[in-house]
Amino acid sequence: MSAVNSINSDQAEALPGPLVFTLAAGAGLSVASIYYSQPMLDIISKQFNVGVGAVGMVPMLTQAGYALGILLLAPLGDRHDRRTIILIKGLLLMAALLLCGFSGGLSALLVASFATGLTATVAQDIVPASAALAPERSRGKTVGTVMTGLLVGILLSRVVSGVVAEYFGWRTMYMIAALAVLFISMALWRVLPRFTPGTSVSYPRLLLSLVHLWRQHQTLRRAALAQGLLSVGFSAFWSTLAIMLSERFHFDSAVAGAFGLAGAAGALAAPLAGSVADRIGPARVTQVGAALVTVSFALMFLLPLLPMPAQLALIIISTVGFDLGVQATLVAHQTLVYGLAPEARSRLNALLFTVVFIGMASGAALGSLALAHWGWNGVVALSTLAGAASLAVRFASRHLKN
């Protein structure tokens, strides 16, 4: 594909494999930036001599920055060439990661973490770009493949950061992440075509149109609420896992990060989820996915009844299950939302993911509080209730197509 040609997604042929792979890698490496801190929290808390609640602000502010960045920056993809936006935000993300690595104290790290979340929203420019490039008949599969990259980036980021922090220090992880973002940003600039903006309205009117889109599309509101609730449980689990494993099992950050491999196994089902959504309808996929998440979290109530090896096995099984459910539901929700108004995909995506990452930020904060006051069972209860609430939202619409 020429980098100077615009793409009409309804007329495009199936996307070349290398292009889809680069989009998936870009989404994964970008969004991974907001999760590197989680397995390193125990190490960071000891270096800065702060407690669980204070260091828990690192992932919380990162997620909050991501939510704000999606709301304020992602809509620009409908107004400007996404190829240029992806490059600029990628370079800004690299700078924010470097600031994290050079932070001299917790306060500086918190500010840099917020900036990282704000700029890591380049991932949410890449996903609607893939939807715009893909032909309609295979859009679910294409988005699912790119979302595999995004989710694998989220989950493997914990594996990598846990190992790097344990053996080379947490600052080194941020330096490596900055170089990776620079590399993939330049690669995307090289392979992506130019995108024709979907609208020419001013930026203030673009933001105001978000209100209209939210009010107009019930499908969007339902999808955002259901996925946001799942994100509460997802984030509560991953934001507290490293600390729990250190306190209960005396595992270091490398072992805690390795649990991301279990989550990655579930995330690899994203293309399958997209294909199933193309065939049987995404609404049914969301119901099955939310049910799987709820059951997977609830199983961890059995942990106190089991010996240590069985406890670890159950955590791994539950991790595979809820990550599979979260990913399948997300791909199905995106398939629903992207079909509402093709000219407004960036704004629809912004609204969906703003709510998702409000859920993520809330889950990180609530998970830390639950762990501090009620232990691991408090985290499990929070995550299970969030999954059950999402399931209720989806089954409330069981007679509808959305």
C-alpha positions as CSV (number, residue, x, y, z in Angstrom):
1,M,0.0,0.0,0.0
2,S,1.2,3.5,-0.8
3,A,1.5,5.8,2.2
4,V,0.0,8.6,0.2
5,N,-3.2,6.9,-0.8
6,S,-6.5,7.2,1.1
7,I,-8.4,4.0,1.9
8,N,-12.1,3.4,1.4
9,S,-12.8,0.5,3.8
10,D,-15.9,-0.7,2.0
11,Q,-14.0,-1.2,-1.2
12,A,-10.7,-2.5,0.2
13,E,-9.4,-6.0,-0.4
14,A,-8.5,-8.2,2.6
15,L,-5.6,-6.5,4.5
16,P,-2.1,-7.9,4.0
17,G,-0.9,-10.0,6.9
18,P,2.2,-7.8,7.5
19,L,0.1,-4.7,7.8
20,V,-2.3,-6.4,10.3
21,F,0.7,-7.7,12.3
22,T,2.2,-4.2,12.5
23,L,-1.1,-2.7,13.6
24,A,-1.4,-5.4,16.3
25,A,2.2,-4.9,17.4
26,G,1.6,-1.2,17.6
27,A,-1.5,-1.5,19.7
28,G,0.2,-4.0,22.0
29,L,3.4,-2.1,22.6
30,S,1.5,1.2,23.1
31,V,-1.0,-0.1,25.6
32,A,1.6,-2.2,27.4
33,S,3.1,1.1,28.6
34,I,0.3,1.6,31.1
35,Y,0.8,-1.9,32.7
36,Y,4.5,-2.2,33.1
37,S,4.3,-0.8,36.6
38,Q,2.0,-3.4,38.1
39,P,4.4,-6.3,38.8
40,M,7.0,-3.7,39.9
41,L,4.9,-2.0,42.6
42,D,6.4,-4.0,45.4
43,I,9.9,-3.0,44.3
44,I,9.0,0.6,43.8
45,S,7.2,0.8,47.2
46,K,10.4,-0.5,48.9
47,Q,12.7,1.9,47.1
48,F,10.6,4.9,47.8
49,N,9.6,3.6,51.3
50,V,5.8,4.0,50.8
51,G,2.9,1.8,51.6
52,V,0.5,-0.2,49.5
53,G,-2.1,2.5,49.2
54,A,0.4,5.1,48.1
55,V,2.1,3.0,45.4
56,G,-1.3,1.9,44.2
57,M,-1.7,5.4,42.9
58,V,0.8,4.7,40.1
59,P,-1.5,2.3,38.1
60,M,-4.6,4.3,39.2
61,L,-3.2,7.6,37.7
62,T,-1.9,5.9,34.6
63,Q,-5.4,4.4,34.0
64,A,-7.0,7.8,34.7
65,G,-4.7,9.5,32.3
66,Y,-5.6,6.9,29.7
67,A,-9.3,7.5,30.2
68,L,-8.9,11.3,29.9
69,G,-6.6,10.9,26.8
70,I,-9.2,8.7,25.1
71,L,-12.0,11.3,25.8
72,L,-10.0,14.3,24.7
73,L,-7.5,13.0,22.1
74,A,-8.9,9.9,20.4
75,P,-11.7,11.9,18.7
76,L,-9.0,13.7,16.7
77,G,-8.8,10.6,14.5
78,D,-12.1,11.6,12.9
79,R,-10.8,15.2,12.2
80,H,-7.2,14.6,11.1
81,D,-5.1,12.0,9.3
82,R,-4.7,9.1,11.8
83,R,-1.3,8.3,10.4
84,T,0.1,11.6,11.6
85,I,-1.6,11.4,14.9
86,I,-0.2,7.9,15.6
87,L,3.4,9.2,14.9
88,I,3.0,12.3,17.1
89,K,1.4,10.5,20.0
90,G,4.0,7.7,19.8
91,L,6.8,10.1,20.2
92,L,5.1,11.8,23.1
93,L,4.6,8.4,24.8
94,M,8.3,7.7,24.4
95,A,9.1,10.9,26.2
96,A,6.6,10.1,29.0
97,L,8.2,6.7,29.6
98,L,11.6,8.2,29.8
99,L,10.3,10.6,32.5
100,C,9.1,7.6,34.4
101,G,12.5,6.0,34.3
102,F,14.2,9.1,35.5
103,S,11.8,9.9,38.3
104,G,13.5,10.8,41.5
105,G,10.6,10.1,43.8
106,L,7.0,8.9,44.0
107,S,5.5,12.3,43.2
108,A,7.5,12.6,40.0
109,L,6.6,9.1,39.1
110,L,2.9,9.8,39.6
111,V,3.0,12.8,37.3
112,A,5.0,10.9,34.6
113,S,2.6,7.9,35.0
114,F,-0.4,10.2,34.3
115,A,1.4,11.5,31.2
116,T,2.1,7.9,30.1
117,G,-1.5,7.1,30.3
118,L,-2.5,10.2,28.4
119,T,-0.2,9.5,25.5
120,A,-0.6,5.7,25.4
121,T,-4.0,6.3,23.9
122,V,-2.2,6.0,20.6
123,A,-3.4,2.4,20.9
124,Q,-7.0,3.7,20.5
125,D,-6.0,5.4,17.2
126,I,-4.6,2.2,15.9
127,V,-7.7,0.0,16.6
128,P,-10.2,2.2,14.7
129,A,-7.6,2.6,11.9
130,S,-7.7,-1.2,11.5
131,A,-11.5,-1.1,11.4
132,A,-11.4,1.7,8.8
133,L,-8.9,-0.3,6.6
134,A,-10.7,-3.7,6.8
135,P,-13.6,-4.6,4.5
136,E,-16.9,-4.9,6.3
137,R,-17.2,-8.7,5.7
138,S,-14.1,-9.4,7.8
139,R,-14.0,-6.4,10.1
140,G,-14.7,-8.4,13.3
141,K,-11.8,-10.8,12.5
142,T,-9.4,-7.9,11.7
143,V,-10.3,-6.0,14.8
144,G,-10.1,-9.2,16.8
145,T,-6.5,-9.8,15.5
146,V,-5.4,-6.3,16.3
147,M,-7.0,-6.6,19.7
148,T,-5.1,-9.8,20.3
149,G,-2.0,-7.7,19.9
150,L,-3.4,-5.1,22.4
151,L,-4.4,-7.7,25.0
152,V,-1.2,-9.7,24.6
153,G,0.7,-6.4,25.1
154,I,-1.2,-5.8,28.3
155,L,-0.6,-9.3,29.7
156,L,2.9,-9.9,28.5
157,S,3.9,-6.5,29.7
158,R,3.6,-7.9,33.2
159,V,5.8,-10.9,32.3
160,V,8.6,-8.7,30.8
161,S,8.4,-6.0,33.5
162,G,8.5,-8.5,36.3
163,V,11.7,-10.1,35.0
164,V,13.4,-6.9,34.0
165,A,12.6,-5.2,37.3
166,E,13.8,-8.2,39.3
167,Y,17.2,-8.5,37.5
168,F,17.9,-5.1,36.0
169,G,15.8,-2.6,38.0
170,W,12.5,-1.0,37.4
171,R,14.0,2.1,35.7
172,T,15.5,-0.1,33.0
173,M,12.1,-1.4,32.1
174,Y,10.9,2.1,31.3
175,M,13.9,2.8,29.1
176,I,13.4,-0.4,27.2
177,A,9.7,0.5,26.8
178,A,10.6,3.9,25.4
179,L,12.8,2.4,22.7
180,A,10.2,-0.1,21.7
181,V,7.6,2.6,21.3
182,L,9.9,4.7,19.2
183,F,10.6,1.7,16.9
184,I,7.0,0.7,16.4
185,S,5.9,4.4,15.8
186,M,8.4,4.7,13.0
187,A,7.3,1.3,11.6
188,L,3.6,2.4,11.6
189,W,4.5,5.7,9.9
190,R,6.2,3.7,7.1
191,V,3.4,1.1,6.4
192,L,0.2,3.0,7.0
193,P,-1.6,4.9,4.3
194,R,-3.0,8.3,4.7
195,F,-6.5,8.4,6.1
196,T,-9.3,10.7,4.9
197,P,-10.9,12.5,7.9
198,G,-14.5,11.6,8.5
199,T,-15.5,15.1,9.4
200,S,-14.2,18.7,9.1
201,V,-15.9,20.2,12.2
202,S,-13.8,22.2,14.7
203,Y,-12.3,20.5,17.7
204,P,-14.8,22.0,20.2
205,R,-17.7,20.8,18.0
206,L,-16.0,17.5,17.7
207,L,-16.0,17.1,21.4
208,L,-19.6,18.3,21.7
209,S,-20.6,15.7,19.1
210,L,-19.6,13.0,21.7
211,V,-22.6,14.0,23.8
212,H,-24.9,13.6,20.7
213,L,-23.4,10.2,19.9
214,W,-23.8,9.0,23.5
215,R,-27.4,10.0,23.6
216,Q,-28.2,8.7,20.2
217,H,-26.9,5.2,20.5
218,Q,-28.3,2.9,23.2
219,T,-26.0,0.2,21.9
220,L,-23.0,2.3,22.7
221,R,-24.2,3.1,26.2
222,R,-24.9,-0.6,27.0
223,A,-21.6,-1.8,25.5
224,A,-19.6,0.9,27.5
225,L,-21.3,0.1,30.8
226,A,-21.0,-3.6,30.5
227,Q,-17.3,-3.5,29.4
228,G,-16.5,-0.9,32.0
229,L,-17.8,-3.1,34.8
230,L,-15.7,-6.0,33.5
231,S,-12.7,-3.6,33.6
232,V,-13.2,-3.0,37.3
233,G,-12.7,-6.6,38.1
234,F,-9.9,-7.0,35.6
235,S,-7.9,-4.1,36.9
236,A,-8.6,-4.9,40.6
237,F,-7.0,-8.4,40.1
238,W,-4.0,-7.3,38.1
239,S,-3.2,-4.2,40.2
240,T,-3.0,-6.3,43.4
241,L,-1.8,-9.7,42.3
242,A,2.0,-8.9,42.7
243,I,1.5,-7.7,46.2
244,M,-0.7,-10.6,47.2
245,L,1.8,-13.1,45.7
246,S,4.6,-11.5,47.6
247,E,2.7,-11.4,51.0
248,R,1.1,-14.9,50.7
249,F,3.6,-16.9,48.7
250,H,6.8,-14.8,49.0
251,F,7.2,-14.7,45.2
252,D,9.3,-12.0,43.6
253,S,8.2,-9.6,40.8
254,A,9.5,-12.0,38.1
255,V,7.1,-14.8,39.2
256,A,4.2,-12.3,39.6
257,G,4.8,-11.0,36.1
258,A,4.9,-14.6,34.8
259,F,1.2,-14.9,35.6
260,G,0.6,-12.7,32.6
261,L,1.4,-15.8,30.5
262,A,-1.8,-17.3,31.7
263,G,-3.8,-14.2,30.8
264,A,-2.1,-14.1,27.4
265,A,-3.4,-17.6,26.7
266,G,-6.9,-16.3,27.0
267,A,-6.2,-13.2,25.0
268,L,-5.1,-15.3,22.0
269,A,-8.7,-16.2,21.4
270,A,-9.5,-12.7,20.2
271,P,-9.5,-13.5,16.4
272,L,-11.8,-16.5,17.2
273,A,-14.1,-14.2,19.2
274,G,-14.2,-11.8,16.3
275,S,-15.0,-14.5,13.8
276,V,-17.8,-15.9,16.0
277,A,-19.2,-12.4,16.4
278,D,-19.2,-12.1,12.6
279,R,-21.2,-15.4,12.3
280,I,-23.7,-15.6,15.3
281,G,-23.9,-11.9,16.3
282,P,-21.8,-10.0,18.8
283,A,-24.6,-9.6,21.4
284,R,-24.5,-13.4,22.2
285,V,-20.7,-13.3,22.5
286,T,-20.9,-10.6,25.1
287,Q,-23.3,-12.6,27.2
288,V,-21.1,-15.7,27.1
289,G,-18.0,-13.7,27.8
290,A,-19.4,-11.8,30.8
291,A,-20.6,-15.1,32.3
292,L,-17.2,-16.7,31.9
293,V,-15.6,-13.7,33.7
294,T,-18.0,-13.9,36.6
295,V,-17.5,-17.7,37.1
296,S,-13.7,-17.4,36.8
297,F,-13.5,-14.8,39.5
298,A,-15.9,-16.6,41.8
299,L,-13.8,-19.8,41.6
300,M,-11.1,-18.0,43.6
301,F,-13.3,-18.0,46.7
302,L,-12.2,-21.6,47.0
303,L,-8.5,-20.7,47.5
304,P,-8.6,-20.9,51.4
305,L,-9.8,-24.5,51.1
306,L,-6.9,-25.7,49.0
307,P,-3.3,-26.5,49.6
308,M,-0.7,-24.1,48.2
309,P,0.0,-26.0,44.9
310,A,-3.7,-26.3,44.2
311,Q,-4.2,-22.6,45.1
312,L,-1.7,-21.5,42.4
313,A,-3.2,-23.9,39.9
314,L,-6.7,-22.4,40.5
315,I,-5.4,-18.8,40.2
316,I,-3.9,-19.7,36.8
317,I,-7.1,-21.4,35.6
318,S,-9.1,-18.4,36.7
319,T,-6.7,-16.0,35.0
320,V,-7.1,-17.8,31.7
321,G,-10.8,-17.9,32.1
322,F,-11.5,-14.2,33.0
323,D,-9.0,-12.9,30.5
324,L,-10.6,-14.9,27.7
325,G,-14.0,-13.6,28.8
326,V,-12.9,-10.0,29.0
327,Q,-11.2,-10.2,25.6
328,A,-14.1,-11.9,23.8
329,T,-16.6,-9.4,25.2
330,L,-14.4,-6.5,24.3
331,V,-14.1,-7.6,20.6
332,A,-17.8,-8.2,20.4
333,H,-18.6,-4.8,21.9
334,Q,-16.3,-3.1,19.5
335,T,-17.9,-4.9,16.5
336,L,-21.3,-3.6,17.7
337,V,-20.0,-0.1,18.2
338,Y,-18.0,0.3,15.0
339,G,-21.0,-0.6,12.9
340,L,-23.1,2.3,14.3
341,A,-21.6,5.3,12.4
342,P,-18.6,4.5,10.2
343,E,-17.8,8.3,9.8
344,A,-17.5,8.6,13.6
345,R,-15.5,5.5,14.5
346,S,-12.8,7.3,16.5
347,R,-15.4,9.2,18.6
348,L,-17.4,6.0,19.2
349,N,-14.2,4.2,20.2
350,A,-13.3,7.1,22.4
351,L,-16.6,6.9,24.3
352,L,-16.4,3.2,24.7
353,F,-12.8,3.2,26.0
354,T,-13.3,6.2,28.2
355,V,-15.8,4.2,30.2
356,V,-13.6,1.1,30.0
357,F,-10.6,2.9,31.5
358,I,-12.7,4.7,34.1
359,G,-13.5,1.2,35.1
360,M,-9.8,0.3,35.0
361,A,-8.8,3.3,37.1
362,S,-11.6,2.6,39.6
363,G,-10.6,-1.1,39.7
364,A,-7.0,-0.3,40.5
365,A,-8.0,2.1,43.3
366,L,-10.8,-0.1,44.8
367,G,-8.6,-3.2,44.4
368,S,-5.8,-1.7,46.5
369,L,-8.4,-0.6,49.2
370,A,-10.0,-4.0,49.2
371,L,-6.6,-5.8,49.6
372,A,-5.6,-3.4,52.4
373,H,-8.8,-3.8,54.4
374,W,-10.3,-7.2,53.6
375,G,-7.4,-9.2,52.1
376,W,-7.5,-11.2,48.8
377,N,-11.1,-12.3,49.4
378,G,-12.0,-8.6,49.2
379,V,-10.4,-8.3,45.8
380,V,-12.2,-11.5,44.6
381,A,-15.5,-10.3,45.9
382,L,-15.1,-6.9,44.1
383,S,-14.1,-8.6,40.9
384,T,-17.0,-11.2,41.0
385,L,-19.6,-8.5,41.8
386,A,-18.3,-6.4,38.9
387,G,-18.6,-9.4,36.5
388,A,-22.1,-10.2,37.7
389,A,-23.2,-6.6,37.2
390,S,-21.9,-6.7,33.6
391,L,-23.7,-10.0,33.0
392,A,-26.9,-8.4,34.2
393,V,-26.5,-5.5,31.8
394,R,-26.0,-7.9,28.9
395,F,-28.9,-10.2,29.8
396,A,-31.1,-7.2,30.2
397,S,-30.9,-6.9,26.4
398,R,-31.2,-10.6,25.6
399,H,-34.2,-10.0,23.4
400,L,-32.4,-7.3,21.4
401,K,-29.6,-7.5,18.8
402,N,-27.4,-5.1,20.7
